[in-house]
Amino acid sequence: MAATNPHEALHARWRETVDRVRAVAEPDPGPYADDLLARWGEPQRRYHTVDHLAAVLGHLDTLAPHADDIETVRLAAWFHDAVYRPDRSENEERSAHLAERALPELGVDHARTAEVARLVRLTVSHDPGPGDRDGETLCDADLAVLGGTPGEYARYAAAVREEYGFVPDDLFLEGRAAVLRQLLALPRLFRTPLGHDRWELLARRNLTTELELLTG
């Protein structure tokens, strides 16, 4: 029977991915999906939610031909914001540690586990090195929201502000403007050919508009 709600669909996706990358069928990956989805559903989240996870996995389906090992990239997507507190700076490191603990328990080999953790840590900078096709694929999928329609981008920006609701307006404006300038200074936001063709121009337009609204 087809999955009837987003959580069931994600459960099925997680199980399929885990089963493709391990040599044995045990332990049951279901409880691990429950734990991850509970993390993604924590109340402090407004943008880094289950919807974001689902969106990244969907973008990975589109970008899959670019990856060297798309299943490892999919595992990294599940973990990349699994630990998320907007008032802390070590979220990616703690998310990588979670992957390093959970994946061996599931029967995923150490080399693949290490690669998942590396990819999770890469989402701190979104700056994969030359030839890092898996890193390019994950980073493009994670940043694809920047290349949405103006309405989609506005909802994203509003959700980010809600996540940082504890930050006073003047400090948030300063920090957010710095992030936008840093992104706009990159020679390429999207490293995969498809991501660049599909999202680069729209993303730069969205980022520029937000920066003008914040500083105008």
ChimeraX attribute file (.defattr): number of C-alpha atoms within 10 A of each C-alpha:
attribute: neighborCount
match mode: 1-to-1
recipient: residues
	/A:1	3
	/A:2	7
	/A:3	11
	/A:4	8
	/A:5	9
	/A:6	12
	/A:7	16
	/A:8	12
	/A:9	13
	/A:10	20
	/A:11	20
	/A:12	16
	/A:13	16
	/A:14	19
	/A:15	15
	/A:16	13
	/A:17	16
	/A:18	21
	/A:19	18
	/A:20	13
	/A:21	15
	/A:22	16
	/A:23	11
	/A:24	11
	/A:25	12
	/A:26	11
	/A:27	11
	/A:28	12
	/A:29	21
	/A:30	13
	/A:31	11
	/A:32	18
	/A:33	19
	/A:34	14
	/A:35	12
	/A:36	20
	/A:37	19
	/A:38	14
	/A:39	18
	/A:40	24
	/A:41	16
	/A:42	16
	/A:43	10
	/A:44	16
	/A:45	19
	/A:46	19
	/A:47	19
	/A:48	22
	/A:49	21
	/A:50	23
	/A:51	15
	/A:52	18
	/A:53	22
	/A:54	18
	/A:55	16
	/A:56	23
	/A:57	22
	/A:58	14
	/A:59	20
	/A:60	24
	/A:61	13
	/A:62	14
	/A:63	21
	/A:64	18
	/A:65	14
	/A:66	17
	/A:67	19
	/A:68	14
	/A:69	14
	/A:70	20
	/A:71	20
	/A:72	22
	/A:73	27
	/A:74	25
	/A:75	24
	/A:76	27
	/A:77	25
	/A:78	24
	/A:79	25
	/A:80	29
	/A:81	24
	/A:82	29
	/A:83	21
	/A:84	21
	/A:85	16
	/A:86	17
	/A:87	11
	/A:88	7
	/A:89	11
	/A:90	14
	/A:91	20
	/A:92	22
	/A:93	20
	/A:94	20
	/A:95	21
	/A:96	27
	/A:97	17
	/A:98	17
	/A:99	23
	/A:100	19
	/A:101	11
	/A:102	14
	/A:103	22
	/A:104	14
	/A:105	14
	/A:106	18
	/A:107	19
	/A:108	19
	/A:109	14
	/A:110	12
	/A:111	8
	/A:112	20
	/A:113	22
	/A:114	16
	/A:115	19
	/A:116	28
	/A:117	25
	/A:118	15
	/A:119	29
	/A:120	31
	/A:121	21
	/A:122	21
	/A:123	21
	/A:124	15
	/A:125	8
	/A:126	21
	/A:127	17
	/A:128	18
	/A:129	10
	/A:130	9
	/A:131	8
	/A:132	14
	/A:133	20
	/A:134	26
	/A:135	28
	/A:136	27
	/A:137	31
	/A:138	32
	/A:139	29
	/A:140	25
	/A:141	23
	/A:142	21
	/A:143	19
	/A:144	21
	/A:145	19
	/A:146	24
	/A:147	23
	/A:148	17
	/A:149	14
	/A:150	15
	/A:151	10
	/A:152	14
	/A:153	19
	/A:154	15
	/A:155	13
	/A:156	19
	/A:157	18
	/A:158	14
	/A:159	16
	/A:160	17
	/A:161	18
	/A:162	15
	/A:163	18
	/A:164	18
	/A:165	13
	/A:166	11
	/A:167	15
	/A:168	9
	/A:169	12
	/A:170	9
	/A:171	10
	/A:172	16
	/A:173	16
	/A:174	12
	/A:175	12
	/A:176	18
	/A:177	19
	/A:178	13
	/A:179	14
	/A:180	16
	/A:181	13
	/A:182	10
	/A:183	17
	/A:184	17
	/A:185	10
	/A:186	10
	/A:187	8
	/A:188	13
	/A:189	24
	/A:190	25
	/A:191	22
	/A:192	23
	/A:193	12
	/A:194	16
	/A:195	23
	/A:196	18
	/A:197	12
	/A:198	15
	/A:199	20
	/A:200	19
	/A:201	13
	/A:202	18
	/A:203	25
	/A:204	18
	/A:205	15
	/A:206	23
	/A:207	21
	/A:208	16
	/A:209	13
	/A:210	18
	/A:211	19
	/A:212	11
	/A:213	10
	/A:214	13
	/A:215	9
	/A:216	7
